[in-house]
Amino acid sequence: MAAGGVILRSLVLLTVAKFGATQWDEDSFQGMFDDETESGFTRMLDDRLRKMESSMCFEYDPGMVCTNETNLYLGCNCMTNFTALGEQCYDIPCKTYRYIYENMADILKTLMDQENI
């Protein structure tokens, strides 16, 4: 699963678990937002997203040894494969993570305001 997919899947699972949402409706989404956090999501979701950062944003080290303790979300297989792509590509998961962390709440709010998608 792509890095963005991991983050989005986790957000969906957290939201369903927290709010008991069985379908996506406006009330389910409204409970996810908090303008007081950096991400724009509730503190619980913001904390969970922050925990993902260490797995998604790692230093380029072709000789690194990945363990479950150092990579809880992305997985060692993906981490190793991104590192194998070289210095130009290893940080794709981190860039994806940061984009989602900084923009996803606003994107979801904009989608909620749309009458037609």
C-alpha positions in Angstrom: 0.0 0.0 0.0 1.3 3.5 -0.9 2.4 5.8 2.0 -0.6 8.0 1.5 -2.9 5.0 1.6 -1.5 3.9 4.9 -2.2 7.3 6.4 -5.7 7.6 5.0 -6.6 4.1 6.0 -5.4 4.8 9.5 -7.5 8.0 9.6 -10.6 6.2 8.4 -10.1 3.4 10.9 -9.6 5.9 13.8 -12.6 7.9 12.8 -14.9 4.8 12.6 -13.6 3.5 15.9 -13.9 6.9 17.6 -17.3 8.0 16.3 -18.9 4.7 15.4 -19.5 5.9 11.9 -20.8 3.2 9.6 -21.1 5.5 6.7 -19.5 8.8 5.7 -21.9 11.6 6.4 -21.3 15.2 7.4 -21.7 14.5 11.1 -19.0 11.9 10.9 -16.6 14.3 9.4 -17.4 17.3 11.6 -16.2 15.5 14.7 -12.8 15.0 13.1 -11.7 18.7 13.0 -10.1 21.0 15.4 -8.6 24.3 14.2 -6.4 24.4 17.3 -4.1 21.6 16.1 -1.4 21.8 13.4 -3.1 19.1 11.3 -6.6 20.6 11.7 -7.8 17.2 13.1 -8.9 16.5 16.6 -6.1 16.1 19.2 -6.5 12.3 19.1 -6.1 12.1 15.3 -3.3 14.7 15.4 -1.4 12.7 18.0 -1.8 9.5 15.9 -0.6 11.3 12.8 2.4 12.6 14.6 3.3 9.1 15.8 3.4 8.0 12.1 6.0 10.6 11.2 9.0 8.6 12.5 8.0 5.7 10.3 7.4 7.8 7.2 10.3 10.3 7.6 13.6 8.5 7.8 17.2 9.4 7.0 18.7 8.1 3.8 21.0 5.2 4.8 21.5 2.4 2.2 23.0 0.2 5.0 20.1 0.7 7.4 18.6 -2.2 9.3 14.9 -1.8 9.6 13.1 -3.3 12.6 9.5 -3.3 13.8 10.5 -0.9 16.6 11.9 1.7 14.1 9.1 1.4 11.6 5.6 0.7 12.9 3.5 2.0 10.0 5.3 1.9 6.7 6.9 -1.5 7.2 10.5 -2.7 6.6 9.8 -4.0 3.1 8.5 -0.6 1.9 11.2 1.3 3.8 14.0 -0.8 2.3 12.5 -0.5 -1.2 12.2 3.3 -1.0 15.8 3.5 0.3 16.9 1.4 -2.6 15.5 4.0 -5.0 18.3 6.3 -4.0 18.7 9.8 -2.5 16.3 11.3 -5.0 13.3 9.1 -4.1 13.7 7.7 -0.6 11.8 10.6 1.0 8.6 10.1 -1.0 6.8 8.6 2.0 7.8 11.6 4.1 6.7 14.1 1.5 3.4 12.3 1.2 3.0 12.2 5.0 3.8 15.9 5.4 1.4 16.9 2.6 -1.4 14.9 4.2 -0.6 16.1 7.7 -0.6 19.8 6.6 -3.5 19.7 4.0 -5.9 16.8 4.5 -8.2 18.5 7.0 -8.7 21.5 4.7 -9.2 19.2 1.7 -11.9 17.2 3.5 -13.6 20.4 4.7 -13.6 21.7 1.1 -15.1 18.4 -0.2 -17.8 18.6 2.5 -18.8 22.0 1.3 -19.2 20.8 -2.3 -22.7 20.1 -3.6 -21.4 18.0 -6.5 -18.1 16.2 -6.7 
